[in-house]
Amino acid sequence: MKQHVVRIALGLAIVLFFVGHAARFYSIGLIGQLDSIIYDARLRLTMPRGIDPRIVILDIDEKSLQEVGHWPWPRNIVAEIVDKLFDKYKVAEVGFDVVWAEADYSSGIRALDQLADTQLRQDGEFQRVYRELRPTLDYDGLFARAIKGRPVVLGYYFNSDADAKRIAAISDPVLPKGTFAGRNIDFPLWLGYGGNLPELQRNAAAAGHFNPMLDSDGVVRRVPMIVEFDGAYYESLSLAMVRTLIAQQNGGKLPTVRPGFAPGSMLHRGYTGLEWLSVGSLTIPVDDTASTLVPYRGDKGSFPYVSLADVLHDHVKPEQLEGRIALVGTTAPGLLDLRSTPVGNAYPGVEVHANLIAGMLDHSLKQKPPYMLGAEVVLLVLGGVALSVVIPLLSALWATVAAAMGAALIVGLDFGIWVQAGMVLPLAASLLMIVTLYTVNMAYGYFVESRSKRQFTELFGQYVPPELVDRMAEDPEKYTMGGREEVLTVMFSDVRGFTTISESLSAKDLSSYINDYLTAMSLVIRGNRGTLDKYIGDAIMAFWGAPVEDADHARHGVLTALEMQRRAVALNEEFRAKGWPEFHIGIGVNSGLMRVGDMGSKLRKAYTVMGDPVNLGSRLEGITKEYGIGILVGEETRRAARDIVFREVDRVRVKGKDEAVAIFEPIGLVSDVDRTMHDELKLWNQCLRHYRARDWDQAEVALLNLQRMRPRSELYAKFVERIEGFRRNPPDPGWDGVTQFETK
């Protein structure tokens, strides 16, 4: 875990960075843009599509402009359309996504009024006729009388220009000043408005603004249900139409708009608590700007469109409009009411209102309450901390799997909340956090840890088998070059009579000879988890148990020695084929408490072992030739390698040591040694007992039998020679059966 502290710390810093954005301590534009893209994709994926016949768009389209004339039309025509909509077509209500801010003098009424007040003031007949005629020329009055007492909702707009003016009239606020006192709701700042003629406004059932909430990319995803102006609060066109419809259905006055707040215990700094608006039995979810997400049901044309000219000219079947909610708006490009939305870049603004009305009636509005901010923070913290800790501990493949699973889990959770709960949980920060965590960890692993592993491999690769280096590199801090004491096994091997061999070969052949020999033996050592210490000419030194721990170090050392002898036999066949001389090797193996580490001088160091057991291992290799045996091991090695059959060879006292030690020859694994060899070993052990008891005759008889079993054994011949010598020169009375060696 220690070697991953830096990566974990980096991961936690990344998590903190994204949490800061989610908690709104600062804003990262890229995350916001990506959240918008994800929101749009989710919306398009889950839209119900199809056409909603309850709401009809009465379109001021190109056809209408060609047949009736440029917009705005004279108000008497609009009044005629209103009368037809209610009297002939029996619509449920009408909403105007247009503004009637200027008086209509197209009838000539202004000129006639001036004549009546000046030149023709004294003309009684003119005054009488004009009084009768004037109401038919007052197009604004005609329009006002047409909408009076009918469920007609007018539209208006707010603006925030520096020179904004207050044009005409707007409706009364739906919520009075002070409604949101003490709550820091992020209402847009409006400085002026463009309303309708006061006469029209007075006679309309209601009116609402049609200002959308433009996101940073200019896309309409939300519409403020209520906005603040001069301290009071005004409703949107869609909300005004829904309230008017409820009033029509209930036969009463417009229902009250009531703000819905979260319990006081949930409030904290920056959280206003405003989560919904109640209108009668409807609950309209809003966000922290009092805006509602537009529930787009599909692409342009999700509601029936009827040309307004066809209504005027009676080209519409009554059943197309009867009982419907009628919205008057325009799709004509020249009238500039096309919006950029998640479902289209030239989407009619009037259809935005239609989608909102349908969503309110269907209770299908998505919610993005302010407390989702807290949910996002919790998700970032839990997921981020988990991945920050887990990814550094895994390999590249499993880290990829973990990151992919984390992303899939978060996407699944987010989509489930969207579909099942109708809530919008921001997703971009979580996905970007996972990608960043994964990328940083992979980059760190490649540029930092890979470099460390390469250095580690360069450091230990010359000593340790590649598979062990890979294992060590996974946790490099566990393995150091520093000195420490460990119970290990050491091995020395040497080619017998190498000087004679070298004299028989050319320099080129000698180089190839020694290279082939050392390569073959080194591969055997590495294949048995050995650490290759050094080459000393033709001699090899290796050890087991460090730097990688090996509980079976003694066993591996002995099996390596046996395999080296077998490899020597095969290698000699290759050498003979090349015309090179044969070789024989002696191997000494010993175990014990040694000091291992990077040792040497300031000029040059090597990873090696030192200590008495190491010296004894070297001595054992040296005296193999005294017994004609290929391998000798010490007592500690023999005790540790329990599944190997050994022959006790002698008890010796090597140069530099006062203590006598038993030495053994490994025969092979218990499973590989046959009954004949066991019988031979049994007879040999009897011989040793007679030998150490100075019973030369019995020892010699045993040796003669052993020689018949193995005539070419140098060991048996050596002991026959010793017995003959002891007969001629008996050992001292205090002789303990130990052979003393005075040379290395």
MORALIN-V387671 format. One record per residue. N is the residue number from 1. BURIAL is I if it has 16 or more other ideal C-beta (glycine too) atoms within 10 Angstrom, else O. Layout:
BEGIN
n	burial
N	BURIAL
N	BURIAL
END
This chain:
BEGIN
n	burial
1	O
2	O
3	O
4	I
5	O
6	O
7	I
8	I
9	O
10	I
11	I
12	I
13	O
14	I
15	I
16	O
17	I
18	I
19	I
20	I
21	I
22	I
23	O
24	O
25	O
26	O
27	O
28	I
29	O
30	O
31	I
32	I
33	O
34	I
35	I
36	I
37	O
38	I
39	I
40	I
41	O
42	I
43	I
44	O
45	O
46	O
47	I
48	O
49	O
50	O
51	O
52	I
53	O
54	I
55	I
56	I
57	I
58	I
59	I
60	I
61	I
62	I
63	O
64	I
65	I
66	O
67	O
68	I
69	O
70	O
71	O
72	I
73	I
74	I
75	I
76	I
77	I
78	I
79	I
80	I
81	I
82	I
83	O
84	I
85	I
86	I
87	O
88	O
89	I
90	O
91	I
92	I
93	I
94	I
95	I
96	I
97	I
98	I
99	I
100	I
101	I
102	O
103	O
104	I
105	I
106	O
107	I
108	O
109	I
110	O
111	O
112	I
113	O
114	O
115	O
116	I
117	O
118	O
119	O
120	O
121	O
122	O
123	O
124	O
125	O
126	O
127	O
128	O
129	O
130	I
131	O
132	O
133	O
134	O
135	O
136	O
137	I
138	I
139	I
140	I
141	I
142	I
143	I
144	I
145	I
146	I
147	I
148	O
149	O
150	I
151	I
152	I
153	I
154	I
155	I
156	I
157	I
158	I
159	O
160	O
161	O
162	O
163	O
164	O
165	O
166	O
167	I
168	I
169	I
170	I
171	I
172	O
173	I
174	I
175	I
176	O
177	O
178	O
179	I
180	I
181	O
182	O
183	O
184	O
185	I
186	O
187	I
188	O
189	O
190	I
191	O
192	I
193	I
194	I
195	I
196	I
197	I
198	O
199	I
200	I
201	I
202	O
203	I
204	I
205	I
206	I
207	I
208	I
209	I
210	I
211	I
212	I
213	I
214	O
215	I
216	O
217	O
218	O
219	I
220	I
221	I
222	I
223	I
224	I
225	I
226	I
227	I
228	I
229	I
230	O
231	O
232	I
233	I
234	I
235	I
236	I
237	I
238	I
239	I
240	I
241	I
242	I
243	I
244	I
245	I
246	I
247	I
248	O
249	O
250	O
251	O
252	O
253	O
254	I
255	I
256	O
257	I
258	O
259	I
260	O
261	O
262	I
263	O
264	O
265	O
266	O
267	O
268	O
269	O
270	O
271	I
272	I
273	I
274	I
275	I
276	I
277	I
278	O
279	I
280	I
281	O
282	I
283	I
284	I
285	I
286	I
287	I
288	I
289	I
290	I
291	I
292	I
293	I
294	I
295	I
296	I
297	I
298	I
299	O
300	I
301	O
302	I
303	I
304	I
305	I
306	I
307	I
308	I
309	I
310	I
311	I
312	I
313	O
314	O
315	O
316	I
317	O
318	O
319	O
320	O
321	I
322	O
323	O
324	I
325	I
326	I
327	I
328	I
329	I
330	I
331	I
332	I
333	O
334	O
335	I
336	O
337	I
338	I
339	I
340	O
341	I
342	I
343	I
344	I
345	O
346	O
347	I
348	I
349	I
350	I
351	I
352	I
353	I
354	I
355	I
356	I
357	I
358	I
359	I
360	I
361	I
362	O
363	O
364	O
365	I
366	I
367	I
368	I
369	I
370	I
371	O
372	I
373	I
374	O
375	O
376	I
377	I
378	O
379	I
380	I
381	I
382	O
383	I
384	I
385	O
386	O
387	I
388	I
389	O
390	I
391	I
392	I
393	O
394	O
395	O
396	O
397	O
398	O
399	I
400	O
401	O
402	I
403	I
404	O
405	O
406	I
407	I
408	O
409	O
410	I
411	O
412	O
413	O
414	I
415	O
416	O
417	I
418	I
419	O
420	O
421	O
422	I
423	I
424	I
425	I
426	I
427	I
428	I
429	I
430	I
431	I
432	I
433	I
434	I
435	O
436	I
437	I
438	I
439	O
440	I
441	I
442	O
443	O
444	I
445	I
446	O
447	O
448	O
449	I
450	O
451	O
452	O
453	I
454	O
455	O
456	I
457	I
458	O
459	I
460	I
461	O
462	O
463	I
464	I
465	I
466	O
467	O
468	I
469	I
470	O
471	O
472	I
473	I
474	O
475	O
476	I
477	O
478	O
479	I
480	O
481	O
482	O
483	O
484	O
485	O
486	I
487	O
488	I
489	I
490	I
491	I
492	I
493	I
494	I
495	I
496	O
497	O
498	I
499	O
500	O
501	I
502	I
503	O
504	O
505	I
506	O
507	O
508	O
509	O
510	I
511	O
512	O
513	I
514	I
515	O
516	O
517	I
518	I
519	O
520	O
521	I
522	I
523	O
524	I
525	I
526	I
527	O
528	I
529	I
530	I
531	I
532	I
533	I
534	O
535	O
536	O
537	O
538	I
539	I
540	I
541	I
542	I
543	I
544	I
545	I
546	I
547	I
548	I
549	O
550	I
551	O
552	I
553	I
554	I
555	I
556	I
557	I
558	I
559	I
560	I
561	I
562	I
563	I
564	I
565	I
566	O
567	I
568	I
569	O
570	O
571	I
572	O
573	O
574	O
575	I
576	O
577	O
578	O
579	O
580	I
581	O
582	O
583	I
584	I
585	I
586	I
587	I
588	I
589	I
590	I
591	I
592	I
593	O
594	I
595	O
596	I
597	I
598	O
599	O
600	O
601	O
602	O
603	O
604	O
605	O
606	O
607	I
608	I
609	I
610	O
611	I
612	O
613	I
614	I
615	I
616	I
617	I
618	I
619	I
620	I
621	I
622	I
623	I
624	I
625	O
626	I
627	I
628	O
629	I
630	I
631	I
632	I
633	I
634	I
635	I
636	I
637	I
638	I
639	O
640	I
641	I
642	O
643	O
644	I
645	I
646	I
647	I
648	O
649	I
650	I
651	I
652	I
653	I
654	I
655	O
656	O
657	O
658	O
659	O
660	I
661	I
662	O
663	I
664	I
665	I
666	I
667	I
668	O
669	O
670	O
671	O
672	O
673	O
674	O
675	O
676	O
677	I
678	O
679	O
680	I
681	I
682	O
683	O
684	I
685	O
686	I
687	I
688	I
689	O
690	I
691	I
692	O
693	O
694	O
695	O
696	I
697	O
698	O
699	I
700	I
701	O
702	I
703	I
704	O
705	O
706	I
707	O
708	O
709	O
710	O
711	O
712	O
713	I
714	O
715	I
716	I
717	O
718	I
719	I
720	I
721	O
722	I
723	I
724	O
725	O
726	O
727	O
728	O
729	O
730	O
731	O
732	O
733	O
734	O
735	O
736	O
737	O
738	O
739	I
740	O
741	O
742	O
743	O
744	O
END
